[in-house]
Amino acid sequence: MSRQSVQMELAERPETNIIPGQTFRLVSVPVPTEADLQDGQLLVESLYISLDPAMRGWLVDRPSYLPPVQIGEVMRAGAIARVLASKSSVAAPGDIVSALVGFAEVRILHESAGTVQKAFPLPPNGKVTDLLGVLGLTGMTAYFGMTKIGEPNKGETVVVTAAAGATGSVAAQIAKIKGARVIGTAGTDEKVRWLREEMGLDVALNYKDPDFQKKFKEATPDLIDVFFDNVGGEQLDMALARANKFSRFVICGGISQYNTAEPQGPKNFLNVITQRIKVQGFIVLDYATEFGAALQQLSQWLAEGKIRRKETIVKGGLKAAEGAMISLFEGHNTGKLMIEVKNPEGESKL
């Protein structure tokens, strides 16, 4: 009997929340081997799999920047993986790569997809999981959104929603590096303390606080110059009401709306006209030609201690994946959320 590998496939499209045991299914398949490789292909094993809010959008059957995951397909996900065998010039056996492996323990990938990248050299205090966090697409999303669209200046007021999350925490620290006064929102008092005491934000607010709206207004006496949004909904509406003239609204995500059947649009949208607000959405892939320069800068800030990071690593491999994905949308994580499929120190599958 051949050795088996586990993968998680989409079983049905959720209308609202992901339903445990119903939205996805775990499937065992034969472990591919080096003999199965064709020219240009790599055989990889997953070490850590990234969990990101964008995944919810990939489950919806509508046109987007990436095609939706189809029923029966392995759920799409970025991962840190180790090359087991290779017929590609991209990476050799034993190399660590970043790749769109998906929710799978072992998989064959093709170099032509452009999604397999040999690991970026880590800075002195870097670690392999940074390749999914501050030195991965998460960090670059924060970097390009804040520096290219937000463009904070010294002394300006910057507000970042979901500031204790993977992208928000990096975006908020970049704004601090640029000399801005930074306000972050989060969903627990523990996260608020982390933002103030460890991340060095000027103000941190719990959006579940009964007095949140009052405190939000008090924290923005000079109004908002840059709003980096990961949440949407009520917080976006509140920010529009406090926007300065010619402010920049960076629309990175809207996690509060992803699982609802009736998304909430901003009531204060006409302030975009009166305050001449720039509102711009973006996808990190828009800046693919600048990834190298961004990684160099993020690595330097990380090495200098100007950017700190935190991770929430879920143990238990793919059996824990569905629960971890649900926890993402319930806001249980601080910093980057990922699943440990296999410790890098462990032996390879082959």
N, C-alpha and C positions, 0 to 999 in steps of 0.2 A: 504494500500500500504506500502511495506517495505521501510525502510530507505535506502538511496543510498550512495555508496562510489565511488569516482573517482579513476581510474587508467589509466596509459599511456602505451599503447601497441605498439609494433613494427608493422607497416603496410607494409613497404617494405624496402628492403636493399638499402641504398644510394650508388651510384657509386663514388661520390665525396663528395660534401657538403650535410649536412642535409637540407632537403627541408621543410620549414614550411607548416604544414597542409597536408603533403604527406608522410614523413618518419614515423611519429607516429600518433596515433589517441587516443583521450581521450574517455574512455568508463565508463559508470555508471553501477555499479553492486550492488546487495543487500548487505548491511552491514552484515558480519558474526557476530554471537553472541556466547556467552559462551556455549550454547547448541550444537553448531556445533563442539566443541573441542573433540578430541580423546586423549588418553593417549600419553604424550610426546609432546603435542602441546601447543602453546601460541597464544593468540590473542593480537595483538599489533596495536597501532596507531602511524603513523609517525609524528615526530615533525620537524626534519630537514633532508633533503635528500642531499647527497653528489653529486657533479658534478666533474668528473675526466676525463682527456684526454683518459685514458684507455678505456672508454666507446665506443669510436669510433671503436676500434679494436673488441669489442664484437658484433658489427653489421655485421662483415664480416664472410661469411660462409666458414671458413677454420679452421683446427685444431689449437688449441692454449692451453695456460695454463688453460683456462676455456672454456667450450663449447660456441659456439655462441648463442646469443639470437635468438630464433626462431620466425618466423612470427606469430603474434597473441599472443605472450607471453608478460607478463609485463616486461618492460624494467628494466634490472638489475641495482641496485644501492645500495650502503651502506646508512644506515640511523641511526639516533638517534630516538629511539621509546620508547613509554611508554606501559607497559604491562597492558592490560585491564582485561584479565582473563588468567588463567594458569592451565594446567594439566601436568606441567613439574617441575622438581626440579631445573632447571636452574635459574628461576626468578619467583617472585610472583607478583600479581596484584599491580600496583603502582610503580614497579621498572622501572628504566630507563635502557635500553639496547642498545647496538650497534648490528646491524643486517643487513643482506642483504634483506631488505624489498622490494626493488625495488621502482618504481614510483607508489606507491599506498598509499591511505589515511589510510586504515585499511586492515590488512591481517592476515591470520593464518600461522604460521611458525612451523616447527618441530625441536625439539632440536637435532635430529640426524644429521642434516645438518652441525652442528658445526659452524654455522655462527651467532648464538645468544650468545652474551656475556654480562653478567651483567656489568654495567658501572664501570670502574676503578675509585677508589677514587680520587677525584680531589685535587690538591695541593691548598694551601691557596689562591692563586690568580687565580685559574682555574675557568673555566665556562663550562657549559654543551656542548657548541659548540666545545670546544677543543677536544671532543671525536671523531670528524670527522677530526680535523686538526692536531695540533702538538701532541696530545695524541691518535691519531687514525692511520689508515694505512698510511695516508699521512706523518705524522711525522716519523713513523717507516721506511717508504721507504727511506726517507732522511737519517735516522740514519744508517741503514744497508748499504746502498749504499756508504755513505761517510766513515764510520768506518771500514767496512769489506773489501771493494774493493778499495776505494780511499786511505785510510790510510794516511791522510796528516800528515806531520811532521812540527815542528816549523820552520818557515822561508821559507817554500816552497810556490810556487805560485799555487793557486787553482783558476780555472775558473768555474763558474756555469752559465749555460744558463737558461733563464726564471727564473732568480733569484728573481723576484718579485711574482712568483707564489707560490702555496701552498707548493709544495715539495722543490722547489729551494730555497725559503727563509729560510727554516729550514736547508737544507743542507749547505748553505753558512754560517749560524751562527755556525753550528757545526765545520766547518773548521776554523772559527775564534777562537772558544774555544780551538781548538787544536794548535793554535799559528801560523797558516798559514797567508800568505798575500792573500786576497781574492778579486777577480774581478767578478762582476756580470753583466750580460747583461739583458736588458729589452726593451720593445717596446715604451715607452713614456718618456718624460722628467720628468713628475711627478713621475713615478716609479723609475727613476734613482735617483732623489732627495731623495725619501724614502729609497732607498738602502744605500745611503751614509749617510744621516743625522740621520735616525732612526735605521737602521739595522747595521750601523757601518762598512760597507764594505770599503775596501781601495780604490777601483776604481769601478765605475759603468758606463756602456756605453749603449747608445741607438743604437740598431742595425739598426734602420731606418735612422740614421744620415748618410748623404752622405759621411762623412769622417770616417765611422765606421771601415773599414779595416785598415786605417792608424792609428787610435787611438788604435785599438786592438793590432797592432804590437808594438806601443809605450808603451803600458801598460804591455807588456810581454818581457822586455829586457833580462831577464834571462830565457826565455822560460816557458813552462807550465809543472808543475809536476803532477797535478791532474786536470782532466777535467770531471766535472759532467754534463752530457748532458741530457737535457729535450726537445731539439729542433730538432737536426739532421740537415740535409741539409747543407747550406752554412757555418753556424757557426761551425759545426763539421769539415768540410773541412779546415776552417781557423785554427782551433785548431790543427789539424794533422800537418799542416805546421809549427806550433810553438811549437811542442812537444819536451820536453827534453828527453834525454836518460833514459830509464826505467821508463817513466811516466806511470800513471794509468788513463785509460779512462773508466769512469763509465757510461754505456749506460742505462739510466733510462727511457728515452722516446724520441720521435721524432715528436712532435706535428706539426712541419712545413710540414711533409710528410703525415699526416694521411688522409687528404681530397683530395689529388692529385691523378689523374689517372696515372701519370708518376713520381714515386718517384725518388729523386735525390740521387745517390750514391756518396760517397766521391772520388774525383779525386786523393787526396793525400794519399790513403790507403797504398801505398807501404812504406810510412814512418813508418808504424808499424814494418816493418822489420829493416830498417836502424837505427831507434831510439829504437828498442826493446821495443815497447810500449805494455803494457798489456791492451787489450780491452775486457771488460766483461759486458755483459748484465745480468740483474737479475730481479726477481720478488720477492716482499716482502714476499710472502707466502713461499719462500725458507727458511726463518728464523723463521717459526712459533714457533719452540720450544724455541726460545729466546725472544719472545714477552714480557714476564714478566719483564725480566731484562732491556730491552730497555725502557719500559714504566716507570720504576722506575727512570732511568737516565734522560729521557726527562722531567719527572715531577720535578725532582730536579733542572734541569737547568731552567725550567720555573719559579719555585718558587724563584730561586735566581736572576731572571731577566737576565740571560745569553742568554735566547732565548725570543725574542719578536714575536708576531704574529699579523696578520691583517686578517680580514674576509670581504668577500663581500657576504652579505645575500640578496637574492632576495625574496621579498614579493609576495604574490598573489597565493601561493599554486601551485598545479599541472597545473593550467591554464597558469602559467608563465614558466613551466619547459622547453618546447621546445625552447622558446626564450633564456632562460638562458643557455641551452646547446650550442646553436649557438654562444652566446657571449663568451663562454669559448674558442672556437677555433678562435675567433677573438681577443682574448687577452684583453678583457675589464675588467677582474677582477684583483684585487690585493690581494694576499694571498689566503686563502681558499674560494672557491665558493660553496655556498649551497643554497637550497631553503627552506624557512620557510613554512612548511605545517601547523603547528599549534604552537602557543606559548606555552611553557611548563606550563605556569600559567593558561592556559585555561581549561575549563571543558572537561572531557573525553567524548567519543562518547557514551558510555554505561551509 
